[in-house]
């Protein structure tokens, strides 16, 4: 008799679980009646079960959710949720059978964001092209590319500070000239 792989859930999952532990099937039922002959048509569709390890209502063991896969010749524990499909990266293997099954699928668990190149997706040729294009643009505009540790010249800073002070004085003068608006009286 072989061992059934068992995992502990560490994050919420939608799993294809055939039935609850009490034997109730997890299905969605669609009913419709044929308008011509009056016969009822009933279709059952399996739906995934949401299992959240932070929700005590989902626990099948004290403080945790244990899931298993049914294997030929193996006997799952009576309290385990039996699911179909592949394990995920958020399932912690509890035995060697689960570790072996997880290893089969580990290559598919690479997160797409973690595989992005650090330079924003550009290869070296594209980066060189962008640098050249920016340098040409700067020549056309008549400006130079900013250096990494470039500082603003003191004259420019003083001029900007002076313009800002004038602007603030103008706004204060405009606000002082405005009469205060009367608040409307509400009548019931």
N, CA and C of each residue as an Amber inpcrd file, in Angstrom:
protein
   564
   0.8450000  -1.1670000   0.0000000   0.0000000   0.0000000   0.0000000
   0.8990000   1.2410000   0.0000000   0.6670000   2.1550000  -0.9600000
   1.5180000   3.3420000  -1.0740000   0.9490000   4.4950000  -0.2480000
   1.8000000   5.4320000   0.0150000   1.4550000   6.5740000   0.8540000
   0.8310000   7.6760000  -0.0100000  -0.2560000   8.2650000   0.4720000
  -0.8880000   9.3990000  -0.2290000  -0.1110000  10.6640000   0.0920000
   0.1830000  11.4890000  -0.9190000   0.8830000  12.7460000  -0.6340000
  -0.0250000  13.7070000   0.1330000   0.5310000  14.3630000   1.1500000
  -0.2380000  15.2880000   1.9830000   0.4970000  16.6160000   2.0790000
  -0.2860000  17.7220000   2.0310000   0.2640000  19.0680000   2.1190000
  -0.5140000  19.8840000   3.1370000   0.1520000  20.8860000   3.7120000
  -0.4850000  21.8850000   4.5750000  -0.5980000  23.1580000   3.7360000
  -1.7910000  23.7500000   3.7070000  -1.9760000  24.9930000   2.9570000
  -1.4000000  26.1570000   3.7430000  -0.6370000  27.0180000   3.0630000
  -0.0650000  28.1970000   3.7100000  -0.6730000  29.4860000   3.1760000
  -1.5400000  29.3650000   2.1550000  -2.2090000  30.5270000   1.5640000
  -3.5770000  30.0610000   1.0620000  -4.5110000  30.9910000   0.8520000
  -5.8290000  30.5910000   0.3320000  -5.7180000  29.9460000  -1.0450000
  -6.5470000  28.9430000  -1.2670000  -6.5520000  28.2030000  -2.5340000
  -7.9830000  27.9310000  -2.9760000  -8.1900000  27.9210000  -4.2750000
  -9.3880000  27.3400000  -4.8700000  -8.9560000  25.9740000  -5.3730000
  -9.4550000  24.9230000  -4.7630000  -9.0560000  23.5680000  -5.1440000
 -10.2560000  22.7840000  -5.6570000  -9.9930000  21.9260000  -6.6180000
 -11.0240000  21.0320000  -7.1290000 -11.1500000  19.8660000  -6.1650000
 -12.0670000  20.0220000  -5.2350000 -12.3340000  19.0000000  -4.2340000
 -13.6580000  18.3560000  -4.6140000 -13.6680000  17.0350000  -4.7360000
 -14.8740000  16.3450000  -5.2010000 -16.0180000  16.4610000  -4.2070000
 -15.7140000  16.3940000  -2.9150000 -16.7770000  16.4540000  -1.9110000
 -16.2190000  16.9310000  -0.5800000 -17.1380000  17.4460000   0.2440000
 -16.7720000  17.8120000   1.6000000 -16.4900000  16.5410000   2.3900000
 -15.9280000  16.7250000   3.5780000 -15.6160000  15.5660000   4.4080000
 -16.8670000  14.7880000   4.7880000 -18.0140000  15.4540000   4.8490000
 -19.2380000  14.7520000   5.2390000 -19.8910000  14.0370000   4.0570000
 -19.2620000  14.0920000   2.8750000 -19.7870000  13.3800000   1.7100000
 -20.6280000  14.2340000   0.7770000 -20.9160000  15.4730000   1.1500000
 -21.7050000  16.3560000   0.2990000 -20.8890000  16.7230000  -0.9290000
 -21.4840000  16.5490000  -2.1190000 -20.7750000  16.8640000  -3.3560000
 -20.7020000  18.3780000  -3.5600000 -19.6150000  18.8260000  -4.1570000
 -19.4180000  20.2380000  -4.4420000 -19.6770000  20.4460000  -5.9230000
 -20.9110000  20.8060000  -6.2210000 -21.3260000  20.9810000  -7.6120000
 -22.2820000  22.1530000  -7.7140000 -22.3550000  22.7300000  -8.9120000
 -23.3330000  23.7590000  -9.2010000 -24.3490000  23.1370000 -10.1370000
 -25.6030000  23.3290000  -9.8200000 -26.6750000  22.7090000 -10.5900000
 -27.3650000  23.7660000 -11.4510000 -27.5040000  23.4420000 -12.7360000
 -28.2100000  24.3320000 -13.6640000 -29.4500000  23.5960000 -14.1460000
 -30.6160000  24.2260000 -13.9600000 -31.8710000  23.6280000 -14.3920000
 -32.5240000  24.5490000 -15.4050000 -33.0890000  23.9600000 -16.4300000
 -33.8940000  24.7230000 -17.3720000 -34.9910000  23.8040000 -17.9070000
 -36.0780000  24.4170000 -18.2850000 -37.2150000  23.6600000 -18.8010000
 -37.3760000  23.9800000 -20.2800000 -37.5160000  22.9220000 -21.0560000
 -37.7100000  23.0790000 -22.4880000 -39.1010000  23.6690000 -22.7110000
 -39.1720000  24.7970000 -23.4190000 -40.4450000  25.4860000 -23.6200000
 -41.3870000  24.7070000 -24.5370000 -40.8590000  23.8550000 -25.3810000
 -41.7000000  23.1260000 -26.3420000 -42.3390000  21.8920000 -25.7050000
 -41.5120000  21.0380000 -25.1150000 -42.0650000  19.7830000 -24.5800000
 -42.2040000  19.7820000 -23.0610000 -41.7330000  20.8250000 -22.3600000
 -41.9100000  20.9220000 -20.9190000 -40.9750000  20.0490000 -20.1080000
 -40.0060000  19.4080000 -20.7330000 -39.0690000  18.5540000 -19.9920000
 -38.0170000  19.4070000 -19.2860000 -37.6810000  18.9950000 -18.0970000
 -36.6460000  19.6850000 -17.3190000 -35.2850000  19.0790000 -17.6550000
 -34.3290000  19.9510000 -17.8800000 -32.9550000  19.5250000 -18.1310000
 -32.1260000  19.9840000 -16.9430000 -31.3610000  19.0630000 -16.3940000
 -30.5590000  19.3590000 -15.2120000 -29.1050000  19.0070000 -15.5140000
 -28.2120000  19.9770000 -15.3230000 -26.7860000  19.7450000 -15.5480000
 -26.0320000  20.0740000 -14.2720000 -25.0560000  19.2560000 -13.9400000
 -24.2230000  19.4610000 -12.7620000 -22.8050000  19.8140000 -13.2090000
 -22.2490000  20.8470000 -12.6090000 -20.8960000  21.2720000 -12.9320000
 -20.0640000  21.2770000 -11.6600000 -18.8850000  20.6640000 -11.6940000
 -18.0200000  20.7280000 -10.5040000 -17.4690000  22.1460000 -10.3530000
 -17.3730000  22.6280000  -9.1200000 -16.8250000  23.9520000  -8.8410000
 -15.7050000  23.8180000  -7.8140000 -14.6940000  24.6790000  -7.8920000
 -13.6130000  24.6070000  -6.8980000 -14.0800000  25.0990000  -5.5390000
 -13.4440000  24.5950000  -4.5270000 -13.7450000  24.9550000  -3.1440000
 -12.6730000  25.9230000  -2.6590000 -13.1000000  27.0240000  -2.0540000
 -12.1620000  27.9950000  -1.4980000 -11.7710000  27.5440000  -0.0980000
 -10.4830000  27.3100000   0.1050000  -9.9650000  26.9230000   1.4130000
  -8.9680000  27.9800000   1.8590000  -9.2480000  28.6110000   2.9950000
  -8.4100000  29.6870000   3.5110000  -7.8190000  29.2530000   4.8500000
  -6.4760000  29.1490000   4.9450000  -5.8620000  28.7180000   6.2040000
  -6.0030000  29.7230000   7.3450000  -6.5430000  30.9110000   7.0670000
  -6.7750000  31.8970000   8.1240000  -8.2220000  31.8760000   8.6030000
  -9.0630000  31.0710000   7.9760000 -10.4810000  30.9870000   8.3400000
 -10.7190000  29.7120000   9.1510000 -11.0180000  29.8360000  10.4400000
 -11.2310000  28.6470000  11.2760000 -12.3470000  27.7430000  10.7590000
 -13.2840000  28.2870000  10.0060000 -14.3650000  27.4730000   9.4570000
 -13.8880000  26.4770000   8.4110000 -12.7050000  26.7040000   7.8340000
 -12.1660000  25.8000000   6.8120000 -11.2220000  24.7460000   7.3920000
 -10.8300000  24.8940000   8.6570000  -9.8550000  23.9610000   9.2510000
 -10.4150000  22.5450000   9.2760000  -9.5720000  21.5820000   8.8950000
  -9.9480000  20.1830000   9.0630000  -9.0900000  19.5240000  10.1440000
  -8.0920000  20.2280000  10.6300000  -7.2940000  19.8390000  11.7740000
  -7.1490000  21.0970000  12.6300000  -6.8340000  20.9800000  13.8980000
  -6.7320000  22.1810000  14.7390000  -5.7240000  23.1940000  14.1880000
  -6.2290000  24.3400000  13.7430000  -5.3890000  25.4290000  13.2800000
  -4.7750000  25.2820000  11.9060000  -5.1730000  24.2920000  11.1300000
  -4.5650000  24.1120000   9.8140000  -5.4810000  23.3600000   8.8530000
  -5.1170000  23.4430000   7.5720000  -5.8480000  22.7190000   6.5270000
  -4.8640000  21.7710000   5.8660000  -5.2030000  20.4920000   5.8760000
  -4.3800000  19.4610000   5.2520000  -5.1380000  18.9280000   4.0400000
  -4.4460000  18.8800000   2.8940000  -5.0410000  18.3550000   1.6670000
  -4.2120000  17.1810000   1.1770000  -4.8450000  16.3360000   0.3940000
  -4.1590000  15.1620000  -0.1270000  -4.6350000  14.8690000  -1.5370000
  -3.8800000  14.0270000  -2.2180000  -4.2810000  13.5100000  -3.5180000
  -4.4760000  12.0150000  -3.3630000  -5.4770000  11.5100000  -4.0290000
  -5.7350000  10.0850000  -3.9660000  -4.8300000   9.3880000  -4.9710000
  -4.1080000   8.3860000  -4.5110000  -3.2550000   7.6010000  -5.3980000
  -3.7190000   6.1590000  -5.3650000  -3.4430000   5.4660000  -6.4510000
  -3.8660000   4.0690000  -6.5550000  -3.1790000   3.2450000  -5.4690000
  -3.9570000   2.5310000  -4.7230000  -3.4260000   1.6950000  -3.6600000
  -3.1740000   2.4410000  -2.3610000  -3.4140000   3.7270000  -2.3400000
  -3.1800000   4.5190000  -1.1320000  -4.4900000   4.8050000  -0.4140000
  -4.3900000   5.0700000   0.8590000  -5.5740000   5.4030000   1.6590000
  -5.3920000   6.7750000   2.2730000  -6.2010000   7.7590000   1.8610000
  -6.0750000   9.0900000   2.4690000  -6.6210000   9.0900000   3.8930000
  -6.1400000  10.0320000   4.6760000  -6.6500000  10.1930000   6.0340000
  -8.1060000  10.6480000   5.9300000  -8.9690000  10.2200000   6.8470000
 -10.3950000  10.5300000   6.7250000 -10.7300000  12.0160000   6.7860000
  -9.9410000  12.8330000   7.4820000 -10.2510000  14.2510000   7.6170000
  -9.6890000  15.1000000   6.4780000  -8.7430000  14.5760000   5.6960000
  -8.0850000  15.3600000   4.6520000  -9.0500000  15.7120000   3.5230000
  -8.8710000  16.9170000   2.9610000  -9.5760000  17.2810000   1.7370000
  -8.8340000  16.6020000   0.5870000  -9.5450000  15.8640000  -0.2370000
  -8.9380000  15.1900000  -1.3870000  -9.1590000  16.0790000  -2.6010000
  -8.0640000  16.5340000  -3.2230000  -8.1870000  17.4220000  -4.3720000
  -7.5790000  16.7800000  -5.6060000  -7.9990000  17.2930000  -6.7630000
  -7.4160000  16.8560000  -8.0280000  -6.6320000  18.0200000  -8.5990000
  -5.6320000  17.7250000  -9.3790000  -4.8060000  18.7660000  -9.9670000
  -3.4170000  18.7580000  -9.3440000  -2.6220000  19.7160000  -9.7760000
  -1.2310000  19.7980000  -9.3320000  -1.1200000  20.6120000  -8.0420000
  -0.1160000  20.3000000  -7.2140000   0.1220000  21.1200000  -6.0250000
   0.6750000  22.4830000  -6.4320000   0.6140000  23.4490000  -5.5130000
   1.0990000  24.7980000  -5.7870000   2.2840000  25.1160000  -4.8880000
   2.8950000  26.2640000  -5.1260000   4.0470000  26.6700000  -4.3170000
   3.6380000  27.0250000  -2.8920000   2.3560000  27.2750000  -2.6520000
   1.8740000  27.6250000  -1.3160000   1.3370000  26.4180000  -0.5610000
   1.7830000  25.2470000  -0.9420000   1.4390000  24.0190000  -0.2220000
   2.7280000  23.4520000   0.3590000   2.7340000  23.2680000   1.6630000
   3.9180000  22.7460000   2.3430000   3.8390000  21.2160000   2.4100000
   4.7810000  20.4920000   1.7700000   4.7390000  19.0210000   1.7890000
   4.9090000  18.4820000   3.2100000   4.1020000  17.4650000   3.5340000
   4.1790000  16.8630000   4.8670000   4.8180000  15.4790000   4.8690000
   4.9830000  14.8900000   3.6830000   5.6170000  13.5770000   3.6250000
   6.4470000  13.4700000   2.3500000   7.1520000  12.3420000   2.1960000
   8.0430000  12.1700000   1.0430000   7.2730000  12.0920000  -0.2680000
   6.0900000  11.5010000  -0.2510000   5.2870000  11.4190000  -1.4700000
   4.8910000  12.8120000  -1.9360000   4.5370000  13.6870000  -1.0070000
   4.1800000  15.0630000  -1.3600000   5.4040000  15.8280000  -1.8580000
   6.5530000  15.5940000  -1.2400000   7.7880000  16.2530000  -1.6790000
   8.1270000  15.8420000  -3.1090000   7.9850000  14.5610000  -3.4270000
   8.2650000  14.0730000  -4.7780000   7.2860000  14.6710000  -5.7890000
   6.0080000  14.7550000  -5.4180000   4.9960000  15.3250000  -6.3120000
   5.2440000  16.8210000  -6.5100000   5.6220000  17.5200000  -5.4650000
   5.9120000  18.9520000  -5.5720000   7.1290000  19.1920000  -6.4620000
   8.1380000  18.3450000  -6.3590000   9.3390000  18.4930000  -7.1780000
   9.0290000  18.3650000  -8.6680000   8.0380000  17.5630000  -9.0140000
   7.6450000  17.4090000 -10.4270000   7.1220000  18.7230000 -11.0020000
   6.4700000  19.5280000 -10.1660000   5.7970000  20.7440000 -10.6360000
   6.5510000  22.0280000 -10.2850000   7.6540000  21.9250000  -9.5750000
   8.3680000  23.1120000  -9.0820000   8.8160000  24.0510000 -10.2010000
   9.1470000  23.5390000 -11.3690000   9.6150000  24.3800000 -12.4810000
   8.5150000  25.3250000 -12.9680000   7.2590000  24.9640000 -12.7880000
   6.1450000  25.8120000 -13.2360000   5.7850000  26.8940000 -12.2230000
   6.3820000  26.8960000 -11.0670000   6.0130000  27.8230000  -9.9950000
   6.7740000  29.1440000 -10.0560000   7.5000000  29.4020000 -11.1120000
   8.2620000  30.6390000 -11.2200000   7.2820000  31.7810000 -11.4310000
   7.3530000  32.7890000 -10.5780000   6.4590000  33.9380000 -10.6750000
   6.9240000  34.8210000 -11.8300000   6.0130000  35.2810000 -12.7050000
   6.4300000  36.0640000 -13.8730000   7.1730000  37.3560000 -13.5240000
   6.8310000  37.9970000 -12.4260000   7.5070000  39.2410000 -12.0590000
   8.9480000  38.9610000 -11.6390000   9.1780000  37.8190000 -11.0060000
  10.5270000  37.4810000 -10.5590000  11.4580000  37.1790000 -11.7240000
  10.9100000  36.8970000 -12.9150000  11.7310000  36.5640000 -14.0720000
  12.0470000  37.7770000 -14.9370000  11.4960000  38.9570000 -14.6110000
  11.7780000  40.1460000 -15.4020000  13.2320000  40.5610000 -15.2360000
  13.8620000  41.0150000 -16.3200000  15.2470000  41.4720000 -16.1900000
  15.3260000  42.7450000 -15.3580000  16.4450000  42.9590000 -14.6750000
  16.5550000  44.1070000 -13.7830000  16.5690000  45.4510000 -14.4960000
  16.8750000  45.4890000 -15.7890000  16.9760000  46.7640000 -16.4970000
  15.6890000  47.1440000 -17.2060000  14.5660000  46.5910000 -16.8130000
  13.2900000  46.9540000 -17.4130000  12.9860000  46.2360000 -18.7010000
  13.7220000  45.2120000 -19.0280000  13.4170000  44.4150000 -20.2030000
  14.2090000  44.7750000 -21.4360000  15.1310000  45.7140000 -21.3430000
  15.9180000  46.0800000 -22.5140000  17.2250000  45.2950000 -22.5370000
  17.5950000  44.8420000 -23.7410000  18.9030000  44.2160000 -23.8580000
  19.9480000  45.3080000 -24.0500000  21.2090000  44.9330000 -24.1520000
  22.2930000  45.9200000 -24.2040000  22.1930000  46.8020000 -25.4440000
  21.8150000  46.2340000 -26.6020000  21.6810000  47.0330000 -27.8240000
  20.5960000  48.0970000 -27.6650000  19.4840000  47.7240000 -27.0640000
  18.3980000  48.6900000 -26.8520000  18.8240000  49.7810000 -25.8850000
  19.5740000  49.4180000 -24.8550000  20.0460000  50.4240000 -23.8960000
  21.0010000  51.4080000 -24.5670000  21.9080000  50.9030000 -25.4070000
  22.8350000  51.7870000 -26.1310000  22.0690000  52.7070000 -27.0770000
  21.0550000  52.1850000 -27.7530000  20.2450000  52.9970000 -28.6510000
  19.5550000  54.1200000 -27.8800000  18.9840000  53.7980000 -26.7050000
  18.2980000  54.8100000 -25.9040000  19.2680000  55.9070000 -25.4530000
  20.4920000  55.5330000 -25.0500000  21.4840000  56.5330000 -24.6330000
  21.8430000  57.4510000 -25.7980000  22.0480000  56.8500000 -26.9750000
  22.3770000  57.6400000 -28.1600000  21.2300000  58.5780000 -28.5190000
  20.0090000  58.0720000 -28.4740000  18.8390000  58.8740000 -28.8110000
  18.6910000  60.0430000 -27.8310000  18.8880000  59.8100000 -26.5540000
  18.7750000  60.8750000 -25.5570000  19.8710000  61.9190000 -25.7440000
  21.0910000  61.4890000 -26.1030000  22.1830000  62.4310000 -26.3380000
  21.8770000  63.3010000 -27.5540000  21.3430000  62.6900000 -28.6340000
  20.9700000  63.4600000 -29.8310000  19.8550000  64.4500000 -29.5200000
  18.8980000  64.0480000 -28.7330000  17.8030000  64.9270000 -28.3460000
  18.3340000  66.1220000 -27.5560000  19.2470000  65.8580000 -26.6560000
  19.8110000  66.9290000 -25.8350000  20.5760000  67.9210000 -26.7030000
  21.2600000  67.4260000 -27.7340000  21.9910000  68.3240000 -28.6390000
  21.0200000  69.2160000 -29.4080000  19.8930000  68.6380000 -29.8360000
  18.9060000  69.4000000 -30.6040000  18.2740000  70.4920000 -29.7490000
  18.0040000  70.1880000 -28.5100000  17.3610000  71.1420000 -27.6110000
  18.3680000  72.1760000 -27.1360000  19.6330000  71.8160000 -27.1650000
  20.6660000  72.7430000 -26.7160000  20.9980000  72.5650000 -25.2560000
  20.6150000  71.4740000 -24.6990000  20.9070000  71.2000000 -23.2910000
  21.8620000  70.0300000 -23.2140000  22.4610000  69.8510000 -22.0970000
  23.3250000  68.6980000 -21.9000000  22.6210000  67.7070000 -20.9890000
  22.9880000  66.4500000 -21.1140000  22.3920000  65.4330000 -20.2410000
  22.8120000  65.6880000 -18.7990000  21.8950000  65.5550000 -17.8530000
  22.2680000  65.7760000 -16.4550000  23.2390000  64.6970000 -15.9840000
  24.1710000  65.1060000 -15.1890000  25.1200000  64.1710000 -14.6100000
  24.4750000  63.5220000 -13.3820000  25.0430000  62.4250000 -12.9520000
  24.4690000  61.7020000 -11.8100000  24.4110000  62.5580000 -10.5550000
  25.4680000  63.3210000 -10.2820000  25.5180000  64.1320000  -9.0690000
  25.4540000  65.6180000  -9.4000000  24.6990000  65.9870000 -10.4260000
  24.6240000  67.3780000 -10.8600000  23.8770000  68.2090000  -9.8300000
  24.3260000  69.4610000  -9.6340000  23.6550000  70.3860000  -8.7280000
  23.1820000  71.5850000  -9.5350000  22.2080000  72.2730000  -9.0080000
  21.6750000  73.4700000  -9.6550000  22.6230000  74.6260000  -9.3480000
  23.0090000  75.4180000 -10.3790000  23.8840000  76.5730000 -10.1040000
  23.2190000  77.5360000  -9.1240000  24.0220000  78.2070000  -8.3090000
  23.5320000  79.0910000  -7.2490000  22.7130000  80.2480000  -7.8200000
  23.1180000  80.7740000  -8.9870000  22.3790000  81.9010000  -9.5890000
  20.9570000  81.4690000  -9.9570000  20.8360000  80.2650000 -10.5480000
  19.5100000  79.7620000 -10.9190000  18.6430000  79.5500000  -9.6830000
  19.2370000  79.0270000  -8.6240000  18.5010000  78.7910000  -7.3850000
  17.9990000  80.1080000  -6.7940000  18.8800000  81.1110000  -6.7480000
  18.4890000  82.4090000  -6.1830000  17.3910000  83.0570000  -7.0200000
  17.4950000  82.9630000  -8.3530000  16.4860000  83.5380000  -9.2310000
  15.1280000  82.8560000  -9.0050000  15.1370000  81.5490000  -8.9010000
  13.8950000  80.8000000  -8.6660000  13.2910000  81.1660000  -7.3160000
  14.1180000  81.3230000  -6.3010000  13.6490000  81.6780000  -4.9640000
  12.9940000  83.0700000  -4.9860000  13.5930000  83.9920000  -5.7210000
  13.0670000  85.3500000  -5.8240000  11.7120000  85.3530000  -6.5530000
  11.6190000  84.5770000  -7.6260000  10.3630000  84.5070000  -8.3840000
   9.2550000  83.8950000  -7.5310000   9.5990000  82.9220000  -6.7390000
   8.6240000  82.2680000  -5.8640000   8.1160000  83.2440000  -4.7990000
   9.0070000  84.0480000  -4.2350000   8.6080000  85.0330000  -3.2220000
   7.6520000  86.0550000  -3.8310000   7.9270000  86.5190000  -5.0740000
   7.0350000  87.4640000  -5.7460000   5.6660000  86.8440000  -5.9830000
   5.6590000  85.6030000  -6.4060000   4.3930000  84.9030000  -6.6720000
   3.5760000  84.7660000  -5.3960000   4.2200000  84.4110000  -4.2810000
   3.5170000  84.2850000  -3.0060000   2.9400000  85.6290000  -2.5720000
   3.6970000  86.7110000  -2.7590000   3.2180000  88.0460000  -2.3790000
   2.0100000  88.4340000  -3.2150000   2.0330000  88.0990000  -4.5170000
   0.9130000  88.4080000  -5.3950000  -0.3420000  87.6540000  -4.9610000
  -0.2060000  86.3990000  -4.6150000  -1.3560000  85.5850000  -4.1920000
  -1.9160000  86.1120000  -2.8770000  -1.0410000  86.4800000  -1.9450000
  -1.4900000  87.0190000  -0.6610000  -2.2510000  88.3280000  -0.8670000
  -1.7660000  89.1810000  -1.7850000  -2.4400000  90.4600000  -2.0600000
  -3.8230000  90.2190000  -2.6680000  -3.9350000  89.2540000  -3.5630000
  -5.2300000  88.9420000  -4.1720000  -6.2090000  88.4120000  -3.1410000
  -5.7460000  87.5670000  -2.2610000  -6.6170000  87.0020000  -1.2230000
  -7.0690000  88.0750000  -0.2320000  -6.2060000  89.0350000   0.0640000
  -6.5610000  90.1010000   1.0030000  -7.5920000  91.0470000   0.3960000
  -7.5710000  91.2210000  -0.9310000  -8.4920000  92.1350000  -1.6110000
  -9.8890000  91.5430000  -1.7460000 -10.0260000  90.2390000  -1.6790000
 -11.3380000  89.5990000  -1.8370000 -12.1650000  89.7690000  -0.5700000
 -13.4360000  90.1740000  -0.7170000 -14.2970000  90.2380000   0.4760000
 -14.6840000  88.8180000   0.8910000 -14.8810000  88.6560000   2.1790000
 -15.2800000  87.3370000   2.6620000 -16.6870000  87.0520000   2.1870000
 -16.8860000  85.8610000   1.7160000 -18.2180000  85.5150000   1.2030000
 -19.1390000  85.1890000   2.3680000 -20.3710000  85.6170000   2.2140000
 -21.3600000  85.3430000   3.2570000 -21.8380000  83.9120000   3.0950000
 -21.9450000  83.2130000   4.1850000 -22.4380000  81.8440000   4.1060000
 -23.9460000  81.8690000   3.9980000 -24.5080000  81.1000000   3.0900000
 -25.9600000  81.0930000   2.9180000 -26.6560000  80.5090000   4.1480000
 -27.8060000  81.0450000   4.4590000 -28.6150000  80.5860000   5.5890000
 -29.5690000  79.5270000   5.0950000 -29.5840000  78.4380000   5.7520000
 -30.5020000  77.3540000   5.3710000 -31.8090000  77.5070000   6.1260000
 -32.8530000  77.3130000   5.4100000 -34.1640000  77.3730000   6.0550000
 -34.8150000  76.0000000   5.9550000 -35.4490000  75.6230000   7.0060000
 -36.0760000  74.3110000   7.0340000 -37.4550000  74.3390000   6.4570000
